[in-house]
Amino acid sequence: MPDFVIRTLGLREAYNINNFGAESNGPGTLEAILRNAHKDESTVADRTILSGDLVVQARNFRNEASYQLLHLVAYVPDDKMQVVPLAADAGLQLADPPENTEYLDGEMMLLVQGNDVLMCKCGLSESVFLNYVEQIGMNSGFSHEVSRCTLGKRVNIDKMALIAKEGVHRLTMNAVAHSVSVDEAERSTIRRRFTGSVLDELRDILGLEAEVPEEAENIKVEVSLSFDKRHGAELEKRQLQTIAESVLDEGDEGFSIETMTGRKVRSNDILLSKTVTMSSFGKSVRHEDAWGFLIEFNAELRAAQND
């Protein structure tokens, strides 16, 4: 087992169509909903909801003056796990968890300040967090209209303005184009990280086939499109700019953009994310360690806002 794991911290913004009830004496922010539900006297049972087959719990939380820290865990009741017998001639077996425990299905550590949500995901999707917020808010007395929300990616406006002002000279993207490990429905596409209009435009320009051969396995590609300032036509320049804007719109996290003046802007610069190395805890990380990195990331973001 490796001593360290790499995790990506991301910043999202919570949005509620009714502004979390701010105009009707409601909580006003996502943080306020969570603070109301996560009081010191609350129990784990109070902080437990069902999300499909998953039992989701706020196993740990901490209320600070300006934000709340949250540790969500999820499990499937009475689930079994495959184990590998040491006997060479024995097949895989299913094992029950130790007594009075369940197998962890995934977890997520968060820092919530106002409607800003900083997260470290460890096998748990954002949709599970959103289900938790909606149900725990309703359990606390807030209406469905106030508790239900979505998450949007936050971007660096200054970096976006730089790209718009200077134009795009080169766009480089890293992606997994296809994997035979996905189900049959997904094999008919080459959309893993390139989604929607981005891949459609690239396929047309590069002459890619619509189908990927069955023998293709985990093809990792790097696509670099550049505009030749000596010979490029204005139409080609506009096409490259359009593709770059599509990548930004779709939130692909594996790209870099070089402007016409030579300045490079990477995905982390725009999408406000940070890659960190943490000590491993089994196949995951300790929630206290993740909280520490989230606090540090939050301080960096707010310091940058004040520059």
C-alpha positions in Angstrom: 0.0 0.0 0.0 1.5 3.4 -1.0 2.3 5.8 1.8 0.8 8.8 -0.1 -2.1 9.4 -2.4 -2.8 12.3 -4.7 -6.2 14.1 -4.5 -7.6 17.1 -6.4 -9.4 19.7 -4.3 -12.1 21.6 -6.2 -14.2 24.7 -5.6 -17.9 24.8 -6.5 -20.6 27.3 -5.9 -24.0 26.2 -4.6 -27.0 27.6 -6.4 -30.7 27.5 -5.3 -33.4 29.0 -7.6 -34.9 30.6 -4.5 -31.6 31.9 -3.2 -31.9 29.5 -0.2 -34.9 31.5 1.0 -32.9 34.7 1.6 -35.9 36.9 0.6 -38.3 35.1 2.8 -36.5 34.8 6.1 -35.0 31.5 5.1 -31.4 30.3 5.8 -30.0 32.4 2.9 -27.0 30.2 2.3 -26.0 26.5 2.0 -23.7 27.0 5.0 -26.7 28.2 7.1 -28.7 25.1 6.2 -25.8 22.8 7.3 -25.1 24.7 10.5 -28.8 24.4 11.4 -28.6 20.6 10.8 -25.2 20.0 12.3 -25.4 21.3 15.9 -23.1 20.1 18.6 -25.9 18.0 20.3 -26.9 16.3 17.0 -26.2 12.5 16.7 -24.9 10.5 13.7 -28.5 9.2 13.4 -29.7 12.8 13.1 -27.2 13.2 10.3 -28.1 10.1 8.2 -30.1 9.9 5.0 -30.7 7.4 2.2 -29.5 8.1 -1.3 -30.6 5.2 -3.5 -28.9 2.1 -2.1 -26.5 4.1 -0.1 -26.7 5.1 3.6 -25.0 8.6 3.8 -23.9 10.0 7.0 -22.2 13.2 8.2 -19.8 11.2 10.3 -17.8 14.2 11.4 -18.3 18.0 11.3 -16.7 21.1 12.8 -18.3 24.5 13.0 -15.8 27.4 12.7 -16.5 31.1 12.9 -16.6 31.6 9.1 -17.1 28.1 7.7 -18.2 24.5 8.4 -16.1 21.4 7.9 -17.9 18.3 6.9 -17.0 14.6 6.5 -19.5 12.5 4.6 -19.3 8.7 4.4 -21.5 6.2 2.5 -22.1 2.5 2.6 -24.4 -0.1 1.3 -26.0 -2.1 4.2 -25.0 -5.7 4.5 -22.7 -5.4 1.5 -20.1 -8.0 0.8 -16.6 -7.5 -0.6 -14.5 -9.8 -2.8 -11.4 -11.2 -1.2 -8.5 -13.2 -2.7 -7.8 -16.5 -0.9 -4.1 -17.2 -0.4 -4.6 -20.7 -1.7 -3.5 -20.6 -5.4 -6.2 -22.9 -6.6 -9.1 -21.1 -4.9 -11.3 -18.6 -6.6 -12.4 -15.2 -5.4 -14.8 -15.2 -2.5 -17.2 -12.8 -0.9 -16.6 -11.7 2.7 -18.8 -10.0 5.2 -17.5 -7.0 7.1 -16.3 -7.4 10.7 -19.1 -7.4 13.3 -20.9 -4.1 13.9 -19.3 -2.5 10.8 -20.1 -1.9 7.2 -17.8 -1.6 4.2 -17.0 2.0 3.2 -18.4 2.7 -0.2 -17.0 6.3 -0.5 -16.4 9.5 1.4 -16.1 13.2 0.9 -14.5 16.0 2.9 -15.8 19.5 2.5 -15.4 23.1 3.6 -18.6 25.2 3.2 -18.4 29.0 3.5 -21.5 30.8 2.5 -22.4 29.2 -0.9 -18.7 28.3 -1.6 -18.1 24.5 -1.4 -14.5 23.3 -1.4 -14.4 19.5 -1.7 -12.0 16.5 -1.6 -13.8 13.5 -3.2 -12.8 10.0 -2.3 -15.2 7.8 -4.2 -18.3 9.8 -3.5 -20.0 11.8 -6.2 -21.3 15.4 -5.9 -24.9 14.1 -6.5 -24.7 12.2 -3.2 -23.7 15.4 -1.4 -26.6 17.3 -3.0 -29.1 14.6 -2.0 -27.7 14.8 1.5 -28.2 18.6 1.6 -31.7 18.4 0.3 -32.9 15.7 2.8 -31.0 17.0 5.8 -32.4 20.5 5.1 -36.0 19.1 4.9 -35.4 17.1 8.1 -34.4 20.4 9.8 -37.6 22.1 8.8 -36.7 23.8 5.5 -38.8 23.3 2.4 -37.8 21.3 -0.6 -37.7 24.5 -2.6 -35.1 26.0 -0.2 -33.0 22.9 0.4 -32.6 21.7 -3.1 -29.5 23.1 -4.9 -27.0 22.5 -7.6 -23.2 23.0 -7.8 -21.4 25.0 -10.5 -17.7 25.2 -11.1 -16.1 28.5 -10.2 -13.7 30.0 -12.7 -11.0 32.7 -12.5 -12.5 35.6 -14.3 -9.1 37.4 -14.8 -7.7 34.3 -16.6 -10.8 34.1 -18.7 -10.5 37.7 -19.6 -6.9 37.3 -20.5 -7.8 34.5 -23.0 -10.6 36.5 -24.5 -8.3 39.6 -24.9 -5.2 38.0 -26.3 -6.8 35.1 -28.3 -5.7 31.5 -28.5 -2.5 30.4 -30.2 -2.3 26.8 -28.9 -4.7 24.5 -27.1 -3.4 21.2 -25.6 -5.7 18.6 -24.0 -5.0 15.4 -22.3 -7.7 12.8 -22.2 -8.7 9.2 -22.0 -10.4 8.6 -25.3 -11.7 5.2 -24.8 -11.7 2.3 -22.3 -12.9 -1.2 -22.8 -13.6 -1.4 -19.1 -16.8 0.7 -19.5 -20.1 -0.9 -20.6 -21.1 -1.7 -24.1 -23.2 1.5 -24.5 -20.1 3.7 -23.8 -17.9 1.7 -26.2 -19.7 3.1 -29.2 -18.3 6.5 -28.4 -14.9 8.0 -27.7 -16.2 10.3 -25.1 -14.6 9.9 -21.8 -13.1 13.3 -21.1 -13.9 14.9 -24.4 -17.6 15.5 -24.2 -20.3 17.0 -26.3 -19.4 19.7 -28.8 -15.6 19.7 -28.0 -15.1 16.2 -29.4 -17.5 16.7 -32.2 -15.4 19.7 -33.4 -12.1 17.9 -32.9 -13.4 14.8 -34.8 -14.4 16.9 -37.8 -11.1 18.8 -37.8 -8.8 15.8 -37.2 -10.8 13.3 -39.3 -11.4 10.9 -36.4 -13.6 7.9 -37.0 -17.0 7.8 -35.2 -16.3 4.3 -33.8 -13.4 3.0 -31.8 -12.0 -0.5 -32.4 -13.0 -3.1 -29.8 -9.3 -3.9 -29.2 -8.6 -0.3 -28.2 -7.8 -0.3 -24.5 -7.4 2.8 -22.3 -6.0 5.0 -25.1 -4.5 8.1 -23.6 -4.2 10.9 -26.1 -2.8 14.4 -26.1 -4.2 16.7 -28.7 -2.4 19.9 -29.5 -4.0 22.4 -31.8 -2.1 25.5 -32.8 -2.6 28.6 -34.9 0.2 29.5 -37.3 0.5 33.3 -37.2 2.5 33.3 -40.4 0.1 31.4 -42.6 -3.2 31.0 -40.6 -6.4 32.4 -42.0 -8.8 34.3 -39.8 -11.3 31.5 -40.0 -8.8 29.0 -38.6 -8.1 31.4 -35.7 -11.7 31.7 -34.9 -12.2 27.9 -35.0 -9.4 27.4 -32.5 -10.8 30.1 -30.2 -14.2 28.4 -30.4 -12.8 25.0 -29.4 -10.9 26.6 -26.5 -14.1 28.3 -25.3 -16.0 24.9 -25.5 -13.3 23.2 -23.4 -13.8 26.0 -20.8 -17.6 25.7 -20.9 -17.5 22.0 -20.3 -15.0 22.1 -17.4 -12.4 19.7 -18.8 -9.6 19.6 -16.2 -6.8 18.3 -18.5 -6.0 21.2 -20.8 -3.7 24.2 -21.2 -4.1 27.3 -23.4 -1.3 29.4 -24.8 -2.4 32.9 -25.8 -1.2 34.7 -28.9 1.4 36.5 -26.8 2.8 33.3 -25.5 1.3 33.3 -22.0 0.1 29.9 -20.8 -3.0 29.3 -18.8 -3.6 25.8 -17.3 -6.8 24.1 -16.2 -6.1 24.6 -12.5 -5.6 28.3 -13.1 -9.1 28.7 -14.5 -11.2 26.0 -12.8 -9.9 26.9 -9.3 -8.7 23.4 -8.3 -5.5 22.2 -6.6 -3.7 18.9 -6.6 -2.3 17.8 -3.3 -0.4 14.8 -1.8 -1.7 13.4 1.4 -0.7 10.5 3.7 -2.8 7.4 2.8 -5.3 5.9 5.2 -6.0 2.5 3.7 -7.1 3.4 0.2 -8.3 6.8 1.2 -7.1 9.6 3.5 -7.9 10.8 7.0 -10.6 13.4 7.1 -8.6 15.6 9.4 -5.7 15.7 6.9 -8.1 16.6 4.1 -9.7 19.3 6.2 -6.3 20.8 6.7 -5.6 21.0 3.0 -9.1 22.4 2.4 -8.5 25.2 5.0 -5.2 26.0 3.3 -6.8 26.1 -0.1 -9.6 28.3 1.1 -7.1 30.8 2.6 -5.2 30.9 -0.7 -8.3 31.5 -2.8 -9.4 34.3 -0.5 -6.0 35.9 -0.4 -6.0 35.9 -4.2 -9.4 37.6 -4.2 -7.9 40.5 -2.2 -4.8 41.0 -4.4 
